[in-house]
Amino acid sequence: MTLSEQSAALRRRLYDNRHWLPLLLYPAALLALLIARPFNIIPDSFVFTLLCAVISLSGVAVRVLTVGYLPRKSEEEVESGVHSTTLITQGMYSTVRHPIALGNLLAWYGIILYVGVTWFIIGAAMLYTLFTYLVLMSEEEELKQRFGERYTDWARYTNALIPNRKLWVSNRYRFSLMQVIRREYVGFFCLVLAFVTINLIRNRVIEFTWGLSPLWSTVGAITLLFTIFIRVIIKLINK
């Protein structure tokens, strides 16, 4: 197998496992906190917490604005774009080729930053960015095969991950809040859970006590109740 073939095979394996591989950052983050010295961790101030939360929530917002306007029949297909029968170039897709990936990047950047360990922040951010880049390379190879010149022409003036507001084209589909809730409530719960867990470990390492800050205790409890409520409603609707 040539180097180019090995590279393509690696990108394909990363693409096939793209949903669970980033989860390895969770234990890595906890390990980084446990082995770090307290004075080497960025202090957990309100401004720092707000900055991290805003970064992650901006990623959630990008996903919401993307998922909410996807065609219902092909929403799972359009997330990757690979198996979609229609090349969507309106809405968020008119400003950036991979809005879902952009949302994921921002969400993870906020979590990574909140860990507060400098070497982990730099290493994890670079690793996740590289992972995303390799996954998108594999995805775009299939997109070019499926859509041909239509895709290459669109990609020629549309950035992969940096939005260009000047290219905005209005969506053809109506925004579906139910579609957003169905698709995103589990991911949002996991996002909050990550912040809560990191806050718990941070407090143990820095203050030598097991406990959550009042902010994350409240946010965590509200998010848990909301997630249970949505889960029950969706089960009732599907009956």
Order of alpha helices (4+ residues) and beta strands (2+ residues): alpha-alpha-alpha-alpha-alpha-alpha-alpha-alpha-alpha-alpha
